[in-house]
């Protein structure tokens, strides 16, 4: 009788133990970075009530995010797209991009300006916060990120909810004021002030952010935290 083959990693002998922890997440997260750039709901058809108003402020925002993304990648900061599935439960992220690139979509310019690169990460979310019922927390853990630069739509809803959940998880927050947009400038400004006051977010405009310094400071902070825990 032929012996059954064992699944990969199955322990062969009694007493042999499986590893307690997978350090590399099956090799799917090659990056290690103290800072991560998060793009929220920027792949967006804007085909909803209020979408026309949001599109007006989303154009300048998209230009700033595109520039920030280029600078972030040059500084070794990984980029994470966190996107609503907009009720398309049978779609993946690439199908959402294809849908948004359709000629009749109001938000087509967003997909054209902010299309992800092959080495970017993406997470699909079912609700407002990027952390709610998603694997974002796990991904950031394996990246070893402790500072998040949060950008995208809408500043007073998904950005605010995601920033709040990040703050509750002890992330340090940067929310560049020119890289978020809401249906009205008043709503956007109010959300930014709330994040600055209660979540201790740095809302410095992206054009004034020194990414190299941010990466350096975040790394030093990470090292100091690790030292204090070990002492």
Buried (B, 14 or more C-beta within 10 A) or exposed (E): EEEEEEEEEEEEEEEEEEEEEEEEBEEEBEBEBBBBBBBBBBBBBBBEEEBEBBBEBBEEBBBBBBBBBEBBBEBBBBBBBBBBBBEEEEBEBEEBBEBBBEEEBBBBBBBEBBBBEEEBBBBBBEEBBBBEEBBBBEBBEBBEBBBBBBBBBBBBBBBBBBBBBBBEBEBBBBBBBBBBBBBBEEBBBBBBEBBBEEBEBBBBEBEEBEBEEBBBBBBEBBEEEEEEEEE
